[in-house]
Amino acid sequence: MIFNQLRQRINNLLVVLQVVYNMYFEYTMLFIILASSLELCFDDARVAPGSQKAFVLHCFDIIFTSVFGVEALMKIIADGLLFNGPQSYLRKPWNILDAFVVVVGVLVLSLQNVTNPNNIIWLRAFRAMR
């Protein structure tokens, strides 16, 4: 019973490793980063709150933040967070930047619903780091 559970977890880890280190995964993530950057071009201070454009941009923000969060989570599962050797997720500078951008994205999305969006406009500037 325990060995079956262990074998299943190892198989799941191998699947995550195969996905994360696949060339097509990297190209897909680069395409999503490009699409996210294009979305940021349409998001400016002149977008009227409550408009259809603001709603669509908010939906894209949720989608992109979720995708980047899943990517970070998959890489953490594959490489370990910090103490799994030199290949750990937070030992690579680009991954530190990715984690920061994901945390800021989640903060922006959660604070937008709680406070006035004008109060967190400075946080939204960090989204350009994607």
C-alpha positions as a Markdown table, in Angstrom:
| # | Residue | x | y | z |
|---|---|---|---|---|
| 1 | Met | 0.0 | 0.0 | 0.0 |
| 2 | Ile | 2.7 | 2.5 | 1.0 |
| 3 | Phe | 4.9 | 1.4 | -1.9 |
| 4 | Asn | 2.0 | 2.0 | -4.4 |
| 5 | Gln | 1.5 | 5.5 | -3.0 |
| 6 | Leu | 5.2 | 6.2 | -3.2 |
| 7 | Arg | 5.3 | 4.9 | -6.8 |
| 8 | Gln | 2.4 | 7.0 | -7.7 |
| 9 | Arg | 4.0 | 10.1 | -6.3 |
| 10 | Ile | 7.3 | 9.3 | -8.1 |
| 11 | Asn | 5.3 | 8.9 | -11.4 |
| 12 | Asn | 3.6 | 12.2 | -10.8 |
| 13 | Leu | 6.9 | 13.9 | -10.2 |
| 14 | Leu | 8.4 | 12.4 | -13.4 |
| 15 | Val | 5.4 | 13.7 | -15.4 |
| 16 | Val | 5.9 | 17.2 | -14.0 |
| 17 | Leu | 9.7 | 17.0 | -14.7 |
| 18 | Gln | 9.0 | 15.9 | -18.3 |
| 19 | Val | 6.5 | 18.8 | -18.8 |
| 20 | Val | 8.7 | 21.5 | -17.2 |
| 21 | Tyr | 11.9 | 20.6 | -19.1 |
| 22 | Asn | 10.1 | 20.1 | -22.4 |
| 23 | Met | 11.1 | 22.5 | -25.1 |
| 24 | Tyr | 7.5 | 23.1 | -26.1 |
| 25 | Phe | 6.6 | 24.1 | -22.6 |
| 26 | Glu | 9.3 | 26.8 | -22.7 |
| 27 | Tyr | 8.0 | 28.0 | -26.0 |
| 28 | Thr | 4.4 | 28.1 | -24.8 |
| 29 | Met | 5.4 | 30.1 | -21.7 |
| 30 | Leu | 7.4 | 32.5 | -23.9 |
| 31 | Phe | 4.3 | 32.9 | -26.1 |
| 32 | Ile | 2.1 | 33.6 | -23.0 |
| 33 | Ile | 4.6 | 36.1 | -21.7 |
| 34 | Leu | 4.4 | 37.9 | -25.1 |
| 35 | Ala | 0.6 | 37.8 | -25.0 |
| 36 | Ser | 0.7 | 39.2 | -21.4 |
| 37 | Ser | 3.0 | 42.0 | -22.5 |
| 38 | Leu | 0.6 | 42.9 | -25.3 |
| 39 | Glu | -2.3 | 42.9 | -22.9 |
| 40 | Leu | -0.3 | 45.4 | -20.7 |
| 41 | Cys | -0.1 | 47.7 | -23.7 |
| 42 | Phe | -3.9 | 48.0 | -23.7 |
| 43 | Asp | -4.1 | 48.6 | -20.0 |
| 44 | Asp | -3.6 | 52.2 | -19.0 |
| 45 | Ala | -5.0 | 54.9 | -16.7 |
| 46 | Arg | -7.6 | 56.0 | -19.2 |
| 47 | Val | -9.5 | 52.7 | -19.1 |
| 48 | Ala | -12.8 | 53.6 | -17.4 |
| 49 | Pro | -13.6 | 51.4 | -14.4 |
| 50 | Gly | -16.6 | 49.2 | -15.0 |
| 51 | Ser | -16.3 | 49.4 | -18.8 |
| 52 | Gln | -16.2 | 46.4 | -21.0 |
| 53 | Lys | -12.6 | 46.9 | -21.8 |
| 54 | Ala | -11.7 | 47.0 | -18.1 |
| 55 | Phe | -13.7 | 43.8 | -17.5 |
| 56 | Val | -11.8 | 42.0 | -20.4 |
| 57 | Leu | -8.4 | 43.2 | -19.2 |
| 58 | His | -9.3 | 42.1 | -15.6 |
| 59 | Cys | -10.2 | 38.6 | -17.0 |
| 60 | Phe | -6.9 | 38.5 | -18.9 |
| 61 | Asp | -5.1 | 39.5 | -15.7 |
| 62 | Ile | -6.7 | 36.6 | -13.8 |
| 63 | Ile | -5.8 | 34.1 | -16.6 |
| 64 | Phe | -2.2 | 35.3 | -17.0 |
| 65 | Thr | -1.6 | 35.4 | -13.2 |
| 66 | Ser | -3.1 | 31.9 | -12.9 |
| 67 | Val | -0.9 | 30.5 | -15.7 |
| 68 | Phe | 2.2 | 32.1 | -14.3 |
| 69 | Gly | 1.4 | 30.8 | -10.8 |
| 70 | Val | 0.9 | 27.2 | -12.2 |
| 71 | Glu | 4.2 | 27.5 | -14.0 |
| 72 | Ala | 6.0 | 28.5 | -10.8 |
| 73 | Leu | 4.3 | 25.8 | -8.8 |
| 74 | Met | 5.3 | 23.2 | -11.4 |
| 75 | Lys | 8.9 | 24.4 | -11.4 |
| 76 | Ile | 8.9 | 24.3 | -7.6 |
| 77 | Ile | 7.6 | 20.7 | -7.6 |
| 78 | Ala | 10.2 | 19.7 | -10.2 |
| 79 | Asp | 13.2 | 21.5 | -8.7 |
| 80 | Gly | 12.4 | 22.0 | -5.1 |
| 81 | Leu | 11.9 | 25.5 | -3.5 |
| 82 | Leu | 15.2 | 26.4 | -2.0 |
| 83 | Phe | 17.2 | 23.7 | -0.2 |
| 84 | Asn | 17.3 | 21.0 | -2.9 |
| 85 | Gly | 20.7 | 21.9 | -4.3 |
| 86 | Pro | 21.9 | 24.4 | -6.9 |
| 87 | Gln | 19.0 | 23.7 | -9.2 |
| 88 | Ser | 16.4 | 24.7 | -6.7 |
| 89 | Tyr | 13.7 | 27.2 | -7.8 |
| 90 | Leu | 14.7 | 30.2 | -5.7 |
| 91 | Arg | 18.4 | 29.8 | -6.5 |
| 92 | Lys | 18.0 | 30.9 | -10.1 |
| 93 | Pro | 17.7 | 34.7 | -10.6 |
| 94 | Trp | 15.0 | 34.5 | -13.3 |
| 95 | Asn | 12.8 | 32.3 | -11.1 |
| 96 | Ile | 13.1 | 34.8 | -8.2 |
| 97 | Leu | 11.8 | 37.4 | -10.5 |
| 98 | Asp | 9.0 | 35.1 | -11.7 |
| 99 | Ala | 8.0 | 34.4 | -8.1 |
| 100 | Phe | 8.0 | 38.1 | -7.3 |
| 101 | Val | 5.8 | 38.9 | -10.3 |
| 102 | Val | 3.4 | 36.1 | -9.4 |
| 103 | Val | 3.1 | 37.3 | -5.8 |
| 104 | Val | 2.6 | 40.9 | -7.0 |
| 105 | Gly | 0.0 | 39.7 | -9.5 |
| 106 | Val | -1.9 | 37.9 | -6.8 |
| 107 | Leu | -1.7 | 40.9 | -4.5 |
| 108 | Val | -3.0 | 43.2 | -7.2 |
| 109 | Leu | -5.9 | 40.9 | -8.0 |
| 110 | Ser | -6.9 | 40.4 | -4.3 |
| 111 | Leu | -6.5 | 44.1 | -3.3 |
| 112 | Gln | -8.5 | 45.4 | -6.3 |
| 113 | Asn | -11.6 | 43.8 | -4.8 |
| 114 | Val | -10.9 | 45.2 | -1.3 |
| 115 | Thr | -9.7 | 48.7 | -1.9 |
| 116 | Asn | -9.9 | 51.5 | -4.4 |
| 117 | Pro | -7.8 | 50.4 | -7.5 |
| 118 | Asn | -6.2 | 53.9 | -7.6 |
| 119 | Asn | -4.5 | 53.0 | -4.2 |
| 120 | Ile | -2.6 | 50.1 | -5.7 |
| 121 | Ile | -1.7 | 51.6 | -9.1 |
| 122 | Trp | 2.0 | 51.5 | -8.0 |
| 123 | Leu | 1.8 | 47.7 | -7.6 |
| 124 | Arg | 0.4 | 47.3 | -11.1 |
| 125 | Ala | 3.7 | 48.8 | -12.4 |
| 126 | Phe | 5.5 | 45.6 | -11.4 |
| 127 | Arg | 3.4 | 43.6 | -13.8 |
| 128 | Ala | 5.6 | 44.9 | -16.6 |
| 129 | Met | 8.4 | 42.7 | -15.2 |
| 130 | Arg | 6.6 | 39.6 | -16.6 |
